[in-house]
């Protein structure tokens, strides 16, 4: 297909300006391979992985495709342990532990660290073409090491100010992440109490603020969303929720079933799983915890909620499972990854060239 804006395709050496979102815990080498071989940017969510798993997934993905692959990492601030917050969190989680016979609530602790020199060395040994970050950028030294290897850097912005900062500090393309997006929103600069912006309002503001290609993300799951994003000035889109029900997705079946059953009117932001706001399909746990406003720092809470998530996956209810999904979840279908890409391209082409 002859896309009207080729900047992202040329930058990333892909056929279609579509990024399969690097959803930590959900993506797999098979998903990245299928997306890449279908002409999109295949992505691996490496943020929750130890170095050996990053290497294993990178090796598996490279064995299945010679197309461009993206490796994604978190660059969150290192958490600060607060005994008062820990005690309060354990108290509010105790009834859920009791409900499933899980004993005393686990201690909040750091289960995965921010991207650092050690992980950068591991990454660069894989000879990546593209790396993406969430919650900002790593320090300038690491950014330069990545750029010295001619690796392109993508990263998320939730405001024009963040986009400008990211461009000034080394980003080759900006992911304009709207409020509608599933999972953790990527804000990292102070917001002074302001809400996150929706995709339709955010994309043109970021397009006007930076010179690098802009990738729209949030609430996009079909050709209509892609066409709209391109009309707003985006050079491409990043899509995650549409891939959550694919066989290549490694999320639990409880999650996949919830995605297929969801309408799109049933998602909410919650910090009750990880300590940082993320969009999930509503369930009893998320609704009950909406009243709690002060959790241990991200990602410490993950360790304390993990037993609840595991128990409610095992019993099939998903009542306390992190059902990450964006507001476009009502458009998700039970398709393969390659079928999703093919459908997105066909739908967009029909709208752009009718």
N, C-alpha and C positions, 0 to 999 in steps of 0.2 A: 504494500500500500504506500502511496506517495503522500506522506504526512505533510500538512501545511507548514508546520514548524519542525525543522529537523535538528534543532540545536541539541536537544537531549540525546537523540539517537546518535548524532555524530560524536558527542562528548563521551558516551558510554559504549559506543560501537554495538548498538542493538537495533533491531528492525522496527520495533514498536515503542512509543514513548510511555511504556507501562512498567512500573516497578512493582514486582510481587513483594509485598511488605515483609520485612525480616522480623516476624513475630516470635519473640523468644519463647521457647517451650512448645511452639506449634509448628514451626518450619522444620523441614528435613532435607537431607541431600536430594531425595527423590523429588520433592517439591521444587527446589531450586533448579535441578536438572530439567524438569519438565517445563518450567517457566522459561528458562534460558533457551532451550531447544525450540520453543514456540515463538521466539523472537523478542521476548520481554527481558527485563533484568531479573535474573534469578537471585534470591537472597537467602542467606543463612543467618538466623538469629542466634548470635554467639554470646549474648550478654550474660546468660546464666551459667555458662559452661566453663569448666576447667580447661587448661591448656591442652591436655591430651584429647579431650573431646572435640575441641576446635580443630585440631590437626586431623583427627579421624574423619570429621564431617567434610573438611576441605578436601581431603584426599578422595573421599567417596564421590563428592560432587565433581571434581576435576576428571574423575574416571568416566563420568557419564556425559560430559559436555566439554566442548572447546570454546563455548561462548562466554560472555562476560558474566562474572559472579560478584555479588556484593556480600561483604561480611559486616555485621552490625554489632556495635558495643554500646554499653551505657557509660556515660562520663558524669555520673552523679557525684555530689559532694560526699566525702566520707562521713558516715553517720557518727553522732555523738550519743553515747549511752547516758540515759537519764533515768536513774532509779525510780523516781516518782512516776514517770510515764510508763515504765516497765510494770510497776506494781498495779497501776490503774488498768493497763491492757490485760494483764493476767486475770484481774478480777472480773472484767467484762467478758472475757472469753471463757471463764470457768463454767458457766451453765452449758455451753456448747460442748466442752470436754466431758462434762458429766453426762450429757445426753447420749454420748456415744461410748461411754466407759473408757475414756482416754487417760484417766489419771489426772495428775496436776498439769496445768498449762506449761508448755515448753518455754524456755527463756528466749526472748527476742535476741537475735544475734546476726552478725553479718554473714550471709550465705554466699554472696558474690561481691567481689570488689570492683571498684571503678577501673576503667581501662588505664593501665600503667605501662612502665617501660618493659616489664617482663612480658606482658601480653602483646605489646607492640612488636617485640622481637619475634614472638611466635607467629604473629600475623604476617610480618614481612618475610619470614621464611617460606610462607605459602605463595609468595609472588602474586599478591592480589592486584586486580585491576581497579576495583572500587571498594572503598570502606565507608560505612555510614555510622553516625553517632546519634545518640539520643541524650537530651539534657545539656546540650552545648557542644563544646569541643575539648579534646585533651589539651595539655599545655603546649606552648609554642614549640618546644623542642621536639615533642612527639609528632606534632603536625608537620614539621619540617622533614623529619625522618621519613614520614609517609610520602610526602610530596617529592622527596629526592628519589623515590623509587617509581616515580611517574604514575602513582596510584591516585585516582580521583576520589575526592572527599565529598560526601553528601551529609547533610545534617538538618535536623528539624528546627523550625521556628514557629512560635505561636503569636508573634507580633512583628510589625515592621522593624521595630527597634532591635529585636533579636536577629532578624534577617540581616540587617546592616552590620551588626557586630560579627555575625558569622562570616559574611563576605569579607570583611576587613581582616579577619583572622584565619583565612585560608580555605573556606568552603568553596568548592567548584560548582555546586548547585544547592539550592535551598528547598527543603521539603516544607511547604506551607501547610502546617497541620491545624485543621479546624477543630472546633469544639466537638463536632460530630464523630471524630475518630474513635475507634475502639482501643482498648488497652490504655497504657499510661500516656498522658499528654506530656509533651516535651519541654514545657516552659522552664526557663532557667534564669531570666532576669526579673528583678522585682516588678510586680504588677500594680502596686499601690492600691490594692483592693479591687481592681478592675477584673471583670469576667474575661474568660477566653472568647475569642471571636469565632464566628462560624466561617466555614470555608468560603462561601460566596462573598462575604465581606472582607475576608483576610487576603485571599489570593491577589486581587487587583492592587491592594495596598502594598503588598510585598513586591509584586511585579514592578510597580512604580518606584520602589525604594532601592532596588539592587540591579546590577548589570548581568549577573549570572543567571542561568536558566532556573525557573521556578517549577517545582513539582507539587501539584495540588494533592492533598490527602484529607480524608474525612468525609463520610457520607457519599462516597462514590463506589458504585458496585455494578454499573452497567454502562452502555454506550452513551446514554443521555447525560450521565454525570461526567464522562470523559469529554464529550463535545462541549458541555457547559464550561468545564475547566479551561479548555483550549480557547474558548471565546473570551474568557476572562483574562487571557494573556499567559496562562501557564504553558510551559513547553512539554509537560507530561503529567502523569498522575502516579500516585502510589496507592495501591489497593491491597487490603489485608482481609477484611471480613469475607469477601467473596470466595476466599480460598480455605476457609475454616472447615467446610464440610467435605472437602476433597479427600480421596483415599490417601493422598500423599501427606496430608496434615497429620501430625503425631499427637494432637490433642486427644484427651480421653473421649470415649464415645458419649459420655454424659454431656460434654461440651458440644460435640457435633450435633447431637440430637436437639439440644437447646437452640442452636443456631438455625436449624431447619424449621423448628416450631415457632421461632420468634417472629413478631410482626414488624418490629422497628419502633413501635411505641412503648417498648418495654425494656429500655436500657437506662442506666443511671451512672453518674460518677460516684465512686466510693474510694476512700483511702483505707478501708477496713481489712484489706487483704495484705497490702504491702507497706502501708504507711504513707503512700503517695497516691494522689487522685488518679483513677483509671476508670474507663467506661466498661461496664459489664452488663449483661442481661440481668434483670432484677431477679433476686431469689430471697428466701426468708432471712438468711444471714445478712446480706447487704442492706435490706430494708430495716432490720432491727438495729444495725450498727450505724445507721444514718445519723442518729442522735449524738454519736461520739465524735468530738471535733479535734481531739489531741491524742495522736498515736505516737509510739516510738518512731524515730527517724527511719526513713526509707534507706535500705531495704531490711532493717532489723526485724520488722513485724512478720516478714515472710516465714521465718522459722517457727514463730508462735502459732500462725494460722495453718501451717502445712498439715498437721494431723487432722484438723477439721476438714480441710479440703479433701484429703485422702479418704476420710471416712465417708463423706457424702458423695464421693465418686464411687466408692466400693458398694454402697447401698443403692446406687442408681438414682438417687433423688436429686443430686446436684444442689441440695438445699444450702450448702455452705461452700460451694465450689466457685472458683473465679471464672466466670463465664464471659471472658473478654469478647467484646463485639462492638462494632460501631452502629450508628443510627440507621445505616443502610442494610442492617442485617435482614430485614424483611425481603430483600431482593436476592439473598443467597440461595443457591441451588445445590443439589447433590450431583456435582459434576467432577470430572478429573481436572487437574491443574491445566493441562493443555486445552481441554474443552472450554474452561473459563477464559483463557487468553483468546482462543479462536472466536468465541462468542463476543467478547468485548471489542475485538477488532472489527468484526462484521457489523455489529450494532453501530459503532462509531462511524464506520465508513458509510453506512446507509444514511446517517444523519448529515454528515459533512458534504456528501457528494450527491444528494438527491436532487 
